Structures are given as structure tokens and as C-alpha cells.
């Protein structure tokens, strides 16, 4: 046990003293925010603005279709139709001309068949759908008016219904759409981080074992410690490195949520700019405040507990597999035939967890979070939505038992494979090592 502690300490200190570890730990949250911002800017940069002229022969659309941030509509007289169409190809400031025919005897089928959009270049699918939506809304209103329904009745008819939900298991707290969105976002984030770090740090253990094996350093080390102690020391050392990063990131996240929750209330009182600008800024500030408030309303102690426990057990479980793989092969090329056994269950758990967002308590969510091969990511994906205590306890028990068993199997493979050179390992060979 003392040797395991010494090896764990050495692996941990070797990793955390690296400048790359400190930089990555402190900058990773900022890099994640920057990455998300860049993705948002890319979508924003790809948005297009179209200029469309409308020839409204029916007279129904002039005061009912309005320009917005995506399309600028300009109505032109009917006599100008032919000349504008003839000049469209040379008119670089105009993207198209929408021809709306006359409406005879409320024959909307004939109206639809005779409507044309003439363009001088390709327009985006979103732009075309926006034009269709604008026309459809006007036609819908016209059909309803033809039935004798007044404008105020029409507006009341289109008014959406808001359903408030009260969760009796959470002290009768109102469960809003924003709160559900926050839970979903947190669920995806925690699940994806767990998935990525189990793979990243597991591969790091495998490469460390493989490097020491190829350099024959392991022959000297094993003269002082047992192979099992060396394997466990490496796994636990890298586990503590990952846990240190997570504790720092969790602390930064909670502090950030507290700052957002309290800081925007002060910001709202001192916003410069016009009334419209202030309104827009207030909207952004209020949304950010609501998001941070929804985050702080979650049961963070149980979320953090489940996240750390399942990450640690899941990481040790899969790192044992990676350590065994690293000891059984002679180069990274040969690892590809075995790493699939570690990646596939995790991938199944991650993609399966996306489908349980709308029904976290369904049978798929239950079994994915109970089966040890998928529970490290599936249970973490479920926990923001609330999971019964008995299910958490059962999942931890099964994962802990399976982890201990996997350490036992990996230890038997590691004991033989770490000193084997030039012998290409096969599944049959690994089975002999386990039996032996």
C-alpha cells in the first residue's frame, strides 16, 4: 500500500507541476466560452440579408408584410413589374421580385399557383421559408376574416397558451421552460466533459504504461514494486490530477453564477444609451440573471457529489482497461484493436443519454444509468433533472463492484503483459493471462 501511495504521489506531482497543466486548468473555461462564442459568430457571419421587391396585385399585403433583420421588403407599382424584371440581372442591390397575383373570389389555390419569386442569384433556404411564412400568415388572416372573425378575435385566437408546472417533489417549485433549458444544458455539458476526460486521461495512462514498457524503465521499477502496485499508482495519480482540475472548474463555475446573479442587478441601474438600447441591454441582463438564478436553484451538493463519484469510478474502471491494453501491446498501432472495447460502451452511453433528455425517468434512462459500462455518463446526464436516491445508491454499488472486478482482471493482464516483448497479444492470449 505504501508503494501505491508513493507512485500515486509521483504521478500526481509530475503532472500538476507542468506549466501546461496550470495554463490549461485556468484557461480551459475561458477557452470553452471563447469556442462557443466563435461558433455563434460563425453562424451569425453566415446569415444573409435579402432585398425583395413586391408587386402586390391583390392589394392585401402592403400593410401586412414588414421588413425585418433578414429581409427588406419594398412594394413597387404594378406597371413597373416588367421593367424591374428586365433590370433585375444587372441590379446587384436587389435579390428578387415577388409577384403576388390578384385574388379572385377568395380562390387561394389559384393565387398560390400564380405566385412567383424571381431572383437574380441564389437565396438561402431560410430566406425562402421566411417569405413563405410571411405570405402564409397574411393568407391565414384573410381566410379567417372571410369567415367573419374580427381582428381582436383573431389576435386572441393566435394567443399561445402558457402552462405552469409545479413540482411537488421539489417543494412545490415552479418548473419553467428556462429552468428545463438550463437543466438540459448542464446535463449535456457534464455528460460530454465526463466522456471526453475519461477517454483523454485513460489514453494518457495507456501511453504512459506503453512508454515505460518500450523504454524498459519498467524492468527497473518492478524490481522494487509489484506490477499491480505500479498500475494502481499510475491510475490513482492521474485520477487525482483530473479531480484537481474539476474542483477548480466547479469552484470557478459557482463563483461565476453568483457574480452573474448579483452583478446584473447593479448593472441594470446604470445602463447608458437610448431607451431602446437600454431595453435590449435589460433583456440580455434579465436573461443572464434568470439563467444564473436557475443554476443556483439546482441541488448542487448532490449534483457535485454524483458527478465526482461517477467520474472517479468511471475513470478508474476504464483506465484499468487502458492500462491493461498498454501493457499488452508493444506500440500504439496495436492498441487500436483493443481500445474499441473501451470507447464503444462510453459512446453508447453518451448518445443514448441524448434521447433521455425529454424523459429522464424512462426505462432507457434507468437502464443506461444502472449498467456499469454506461452509467458514468448516463447518470451524470440524468442528475440535473433529479434522480431517486435508491437509483443513485444502486448504480454506485454496481459500478463500484464492477470497477473492483475490472481492476482485478486488468491487474492479471498487466502483471504478465508489462514484461512481454515481441509477442503480439490476441484475445486468446489475454484470456490465458487472466486464467493464469
C-alpha positions, 0 to 999 in steps of 0.5 A, a space after each residue: 500500500 505504501 508503494 501505491 501511495 508513493 507512485 500515486 504521489 509521483 504521478 500526481 506531482 509530475 503532472 500538476 507541476 507542468 506549466 501546461 497543466 496550470 495554463 490549461 486548468 485556468 484557461 480551459 473555461 475561458 477557452 470553452 466560452 471563447 469556442 462557443 462564442 466563435 461558433 455563434 459568430 460563425 453562424 451569425 457571419 453566415 446569415 444573409 440579408 435579402 432585398 425583395 421587391 413586391 408587386 402586390 396585385 391583390 392589394 392585401 399585403 402592403 400593410 401586412 408584410 414588414 421588413 425585418 433583420 433578414 429581409 427588406 421588403 419594398 412594394 413597387 407599382 404594378 406597371 413597373 413589374 416588367 421593367 424591374 424584371 428586365 433590370 433585375 440581372 444587372 441590379 446587384 442591390 436587389 435579390 428578387 421580385 415577388 409577384 403576388 397575383 390578384 385574388 379572385 373570389 377568395 380562390 387561394 389555390 389559384 393565387 398560390 399557383 400564380 405566385 412567383 419569386 424571381 431572383 437574380 442569384 441564389 437565396 438561402 433556404 431560410 430566406 425562402 421559408 421566411 417569405 413563405 411564412 410571411 405570405 402564409 400568415 397574411 393568407 391565414 388572416 384573410 381566410 379567417 376574416 372571410 369567415 367573419 372573425 374580427 381582428 381582436 378575435 383573431 389576435 386572441 385566437 393566435 394567443 399561445 397558451 402558457 402552462 405552469 408546472 409545479 413540482 411537488 417533489 421539489 417543494 412545490 417549485 415552479 418548473 419553467 421552460 428556462 429552468 428545463 433549458 438550463 437543466 438540459 444544458 448542464 446535463 449535456 455539458 457534464 455528460 460530454 466533459 465526463 466522456 471526453 476526460 475519461 477517454 483523454 486521461 485513460 489514453 494518457 495512462 495507456 501511453 504512459 504504461 506503453 512508454 515505460 514498457 518500450 523504454 524498459 524503465 519498467 524492468 527497473 521499477 518492478 524490481 522494487 514494486 509489484 506490477 499491480 502496485 505500479 498500475 494502481 499508482 499510475 491510475 490513482 495519480 492521474 485520477 487525482 490530477 483530473 479531480 484537481 482540475 474539476 474542483 477548480 472548474 466547479 469552484 470557478 463555475 459557482 463563483 461565476 453564477 453568483 457574480 452573474 446573479 448579483 452583478 446584473 442587478 447593479 448593472 441594470 441601474 446604470 445602463 447608458 444609451 437610448 431607451 431602446 438600447 437600454 431595453 435590449 441591454 435589460 433583456 440580455 441582463 434579465 436573461 443572464 440573471 434568470 439563467 444564473 438564478 436557475 443554476 443556483 436553484 439546482 441541488 448542487 451538493 448532490 449534483 457535485 457529489 454524483 458527478 465526482 463519484 461517477 467520474 472517479 469510478 468511471 475513470 478508474 474502471 476504464 483506465 484499468 482497461 487502458 492500462 491493461 491494453 498498454 501493457 499488452 501491446 508493444 506500440 500504439 498501432 496495436 492498441 487500436 484493436 483493443 481500445 474499441 472495447 473501451 470507447 464503444 460502451 462510453 459512446 453508447 452511453 453518451 448518445 443514448 443519454 441524448 434521447 433521455 433528455 425529454 424523459 429522464 425517468 424512462 426505462 432507457 434512462 434507468 437502464 443506461 444509468 444502472 449498467 456499469 459500462 454506461 452509467 458514468 455518463 448516463 447518470 451524470 446526464 440524468 442528475 440535473 433533472 433529479 434522480 431517486 436516491 435508491 437509483 443513485 445508491 444502486 448504480 454506485 454499488 454496481 459500478 463500484 463492484 464492477 470497477 473492483 472486478 475490472 481492476 482485478 482482471 486488468 491487474 492479471 493482464 498487466 502483471 504478465 503483459 508489462 514484461 512481454 516483448 515481441 509477442 503480439 497479444 490476441 484475445 486468446 492470449 489475454 484470456 490465458 493471462 487472466 486464467 493464469 
